[in-house]
Amino acid sequence: MKVLLEVLEEIYDYDMKVDVLHLLGSTYDHHLDMPRKAIEAYQAILEINDSDLIALDALEGLFNLIGDWEGLVDLLAMKVN
């Protein structure tokens, strides 16, 4: 993971950065059982592209998983807008 984080800092192409963040989010969520780190990765995607459906859907599930109801409400409001 450290290598991916280092590579991420050097990427200036937004599409490539989003791809790496998707990989990080998925890895943290599905393989490392680190939902809070996955949330950080998916939120970083939304800072680049606030309509990324993969990130929005992943965050919805993650907020439900950890019981972050305020985060879920904010996310759902973002999805409506």
Beta strands, then each sheet from edge to edge (+ up, - down):
end
